[in-house]
């Protein structure tokens, strides 16, 4: 029996987005997959990846306190003792690089500290170069990690096609970890009301942390009385390990770019996602078929969500426009805002993408050209048209340098 280890030290969304790589490793004959992550996510990881052996470490610490270095050292020694044939480090954090130094560099893929020097896998270098071109990013994060494997499983095997549970329940994620990726209740209420009308008055379930309860109360006050009567506040009521069960009973999840979005896609729960200017659905959109996304595509996007917005977060107004809201409610409205894209989730040989069905994407030809070139680099045959000039962005002069010999 061979052993391989995946080290994913980020949060819930990244855990779910590591799925294609983890399933590809699990598909190898006589292979045991070990997954190392922060202990707070261990129970949830066991539910998402039942074939994997879960190793929870004191990575982030509790309540904002730093982890115990003695405890971390003991846990990492146990990981090193596994003698894994391959180890995948998926994060570029200082802790990730430090932990990678416990393993023989030739066994590590992704990010590794080799003889005191931090270096990245050739695939990571190439793909990261494209991810930096965020207006034209051709690669979903799930596939960014998956292609560390020489032959990842087919994209359609990662997540089930999205299907309604038939429960008459719609989940509403109130906010993400970053405020600039979320809609304020004043705008979210319009989308919720449109979905409520289109679906004949379903039960609405507010999902989020305990700290988001004030947002749930504000949302209820902004909805018409008959809609507010059907609103259930479940914020803070579900532990991480219980989230899959809570999501499985939904007909639809209305959400910004959050960990719950990716967990819902993992379960085959239909997602209606809204991406403001700081997030790109072509990078982190829902993986699988049957999902929809509204993407803000202003000239200033993508922006840095941690910096003040000089345009007073102009992308928010796009989600209150009468055209998209009418469409969401099941009516037809000829007017569509110029800077909003209506997308559906799609798959090809490379992985996941979003197909634009409403609006016009500003950098479509460049993005598709990069995707075609990337597919060609990986030996895939992709269909479509794009700017072939974009292929020059795949490589830099340093890619042709011979690797340094190891003494």
SULTAMO-V203659 format. One record per run of one state. SS is the DSSP state (a for helix, b for strand, c for the rest). FROM is the first residue (numbers start at 1). TO is the last residue. If there is no record, write none. Layout:
SS,FROM,TO
SS,FROM,TO
//
This chain:
c,1,1
b,2,7
c,8,11
a,12,17
c,18,18
a,19,26
c,27,30
b,31,38
a,39,48
c,49,52
b,53,57
c,58,68
a,69,80
c,81,85
b,86,89
c,90,93
a,94,100
c,101,104
a,105,107
b,108,114
c,115,116
b,117,120
c,121,121
a,122,131
c,132,133
a,134,136
c,137,140
a,141,146
c,147,154
a,155,157
c,158,168
b,169,173
c,174,178
a,179,181
c,182,184
a,185,198
c,199,202
b,203,207
c,208,209
a,210,222
c,223,224
a,225,228
c,229,230
b,231,233
c,234,239
a,240,248
c,249,251
b,252,255
c,256,258
a,259,267
c,268,270
b,271,275
c,276,280
a,281,284
c,285,291
b,292,296
c,297,313
a,314,320
c,321,321
a,322,328
c,329,339
b,340,347
c,348,351
b,352,358
c,359,363
a,364,377
c,378,387
a,388,394
c,395,396
a,397,400
c,401,407
//
